[in-house]
Amino acid sequence: MDVVHLQEQLDLKLQQRQARETGICPVRRELYSQCFDELIRQVTINCAERGLLLLRVRDEIRMTIAAYQTLYESSVAFGMRKALQAEQGKSDMEKKITELEDEKRDLERQVNEQKAKCEAIEKRELERRQVEEKKHTEEVQFLKRTNQQLKAQLEGIIAPKK
């Protein structure tokens, strides 16, 4: 009779306090805890040993739940720290990417400047070489003509003496 009455009271209080039927609900947990304490009290009246054993079981359950709660809270804190670190790492990486892109553009500009300088030098050297070759060709032509003239004069001088 006591058990039926206790069960009815539990159901009534769960309904009155609008405890959730599933998931984590502090209200439901408190009410079940009170109900369990009452059961332990009633069992202890009839048999002290059973009551003490149920008390140990209740205390162990509470310690286990407390350990799970601590573990949950520390894992949530750990997750938040990791999320913040990842966000910080993300902004650091974005900053580094921007810096590297700027450096890349600067290096590309330097490469283009050096290519332009190289092309200008090659063009000047080609023109200088062409001028030198033309000068050399003209000098060779001049020397050939001079050589032919000298040969002709030398033949003119040597031939009449015969």
Secondary structure in CASP SS format (residue, H / E / C, confidence):
PFRMAT SS
TARGET T0000
AUTHOR 0000-0000-0000
METHOD secondary structure of the structure
MODEL  1
M C 1.00
D H 1.00
V H 1.00
V H 1.00
H H 1.00
L H 1.00
Q H 1.00
E H 1.00
Q H 1.00
L H 1.00
D H 1.00
L H 1.00
K H 1.00
L H 1.00
Q H 1.00
Q H 1.00
R C 1.00
Q C 1.00
A C 1.00
R C 1.00
E C 1.00
T C 1.00
G C 1.00
I C 1.00
C C 1.00
P H 1.00
V H 1.00
R H 1.00
R H 1.00
E H 1.00
L H 1.00
Y H 1.00
S H 1.00
Q H 1.00
C H 1.00
F H 1.00
D H 1.00
E H 1.00
L H 1.00
I H 1.00
R H 1.00
Q H 1.00
V H 1.00
T H 1.00
I H 1.00
N H 1.00
C C 1.00
A H 1.00
E H 1.00
R H 1.00
G H 1.00
L H 1.00
L H 1.00
L H 1.00
L H 1.00
R H 1.00
V H 1.00
R H 1.00
D H 1.00
E H 1.00
I H 1.00
R H 1.00
M H 1.00
T H 1.00
I H 1.00
A H 1.00
A H 1.00
Y H 1.00
Q H 1.00
T H 1.00
L H 1.00
Y H 1.00
E H 1.00
S H 1.00
S H 1.00
V H 1.00
A H 1.00
F H 1.00
G H 1.00
M H 1.00
R H 1.00
K H 1.00
A H 1.00
L H 1.00
Q H 1.00
A H 1.00
E H 1.00
Q H 1.00
G H 1.00
K H 1.00
S H 1.00
D H 1.00
M H 1.00
E H 1.00
K H 1.00
K H 1.00
I H 1.00
T H 1.00
E H 1.00
L H 1.00
E H 1.00
D H 1.00
E H 1.00
K H 1.00
R H 1.00
D H 1.00
L H 1.00
E H 1.00
R H 1.00
Q H 1.00
V H 1.00
N H 1.00
E H 1.00
Q H 1.00
K H 1.00
A H 1.00
K H 1.00
C H 1.00
E H 1.00
A H 1.00
I H 1.00
E H 1.00
K H 1.00
R H 1.00
E H 1.00
L H 1.00
E H 1.00
R H 1.00
R H 1.00
Q H 1.00
V H 1.00
E H 1.00
E H 1.00
K H 1.00
K H 1.00
H H 1.00
T H 1.00
E H 1.00
E H 1.00
V H 1.00
Q H 1.00
F H 1.00
L H 1.00
K H 1.00
R H 1.00
T H 1.00
N H 1.00
Q H 1.00
Q H 1.00
L H 1.00
K H 1.00
A H 1.00
Q H 1.00
L H 1.00
E H 1.00
G H 1.00
I H 1.00
I H 1.00
A C 1.00
P C 1.00
K C 1.00
K C 1.00
END
